[in-house]
Amino acid sequence: MPDVTIPAHLLPDDGRFGSGPSRIRRGQVTALEAAGRSLLGTSHRQAPVKTLVSRVRQGLTDLLSLPEGYEIALGNGGATAFWDAAAFCLVRERAQHAVHGEFSSKFHKVTNAAPFLTDSIAVTAEAGQVALLEDADGVDVHAYPHNETSTGALSPVRRVGSGDALTVVDGTSAAGGAAVDVSATDAYYFSPQKALGSDGGLWLAALSPAAIARIEELTAARWVPTFLDLGPALANSRKDQTLNTPAVATLVLLAEQVEWMLERGGLAWSAARTAETSGHVYAWAEASDFATPFVAEEFRSPVVVTIDLDASVDGTAVTSVLRAHGVVDVEPYRALGRNQLRFGLFPSVPLEDVQALTACVDHVVGRLA
Ligand SMILES: *Cc1c(COP(=O)(O)O)cnc(C)c1O
């Protein structure tokens, strides 16, 4: 551990810059405390928790400006569970995937390995780039991540293909922090512990009428494990419930965060905020003699910013000094194996903290040299 001290006046007010789990605001924790003797520890089949789920579903409907006929469904297990559920309940025969990082690769592996589906198509691009899908024969699900969290590359969100092929978009780290036109998707799914600043363990999905019809078609036609069956998931969601017991605290934190965003102007407000904070970091890196944005300008994410460090800078030393000062989770995605910093700049992270973060990095790199 290098012996470098960061002066207290340079440090951010809050040092959590993780890309998920991510910073949870004090106001959310206060709301959780307030729920401590009312909602927490009470039945999810009774009105108070159902009202909480309704706040989440209505809030997300507003935040994402859901088109007519779209519905918010939710269930336990996070986006990872949704991949398995999608293989059973959304892919009829064959899926095509954009693969340009760890998360997009994982979903491809899921559908590719499903014994009841034809081998999936992977359209690949190098880490840091974005694979763009085009229509393909015999494909009934086109899947890509909105934000590839492992690399910080943002895809344009647009409908792929024709006929009744579904566009299924992993919005896990983007939802709530980046602008999106949900009408270009049939399933826009995400977990709450990233841009939405809650805790993990839940998946949420905005489903189009076509996706709902596909769920009805496939779950009537094939065996589906109950836990991965989007039919009962949707039926429960419509009643503001989940198939099995949810973490009520996660729902409290989530409802609070969604309403916090709505009160400030919704997705337009949060997207402007992440554009500003990420813009600060990209400009800082462009001007720096030891830091460079990893992703080409066209695909730079506003919510997960990846910055390559010059070979003369020991990235691990930088992140360990930062960590020792409470500035945490800026390590690069483990499997990427680059000399890099990765910042989760979700809407809960104010500009002042991001300015302090880059000042801290400058200080540490200067002292290490
Ligand atoms: C984090 C993440 C996932 C996995 O989410 P879990 O809640 O851990 O299952 C999937 N896709 C993307 C893009 C992610 O960022």
The ligand as an SDF file (V2000), in Angstrom:
LIG
                    3D

 15 15  0  0  0  0  0  0  0  0999 V2000
  -25.4140   -5.6670  -12.9320 C   0  0  0  0  0  0  0  0  0  0  0  0
  -25.9130   -6.0470  -14.2610 C   0  0  0  0  0  0  0  0  0  0  0  0
  -26.5650   -7.2700  -14.4670 C   0  0  0  0  0  0  0  0  0  0  0  0
  -26.7620   -8.2670  -13.3650 C   0  0  0  0  0  0  0  0  0  0  0  0
  -27.6290   -7.7570  -12.3900 O   0  0  0  0  0  0  0  0  0  0  0  0
  -27.9570   -8.6280  -11.0870 P   0  0  0  0  0  0  0  0  0  0  0  0
  -28.9560   -7.7980  -10.3680 O   0  0  0  0  0  0  0  0  0  0  0  0
  -26.6670   -8.7930  -10.3280 O   0  0  0  0  0  0  0  0  0  0  0  0
  -28.4870   -9.9190  -11.5460 O   0  0  0  0  0  0  0  0  0  0  0  0
  -27.0310   -7.5420  -15.7410 C   0  0  0  0  0  0  0  0  0  0  0  0
  -26.8510   -6.6830  -16.7500 N   0  0  0  0  0  0  0  0  0  0  0  0
  -26.2240   -5.4950  -16.5930 C   0  0  0  0  0  0  0  0  0  0  0  0
  -26.0720   -4.5770  -17.7610 C   0  0  0  0  0  0  0  0  0  0  0  0
  -25.7350   -5.1430  -15.3430 C   0  0  0  0  0  0  0  0  0  0  0  0
  -25.1180   -3.9660  -15.1640 O   0  0  0  0  0  0  0  0  0  0  0  0
  1  2  1  0
  2  3  1  0
  2 14  2  0
  3  4  1  0
  3 10  2  0
  4  5  1  0
  5  6  1  0
  6  7  2  0
  6  8  1  0
  6  9  1  0
 10 11  1  0
 11 12  2  0
 12 13  1  0
 12 14  1  0
 14 15  1  0
M  END
$$$$
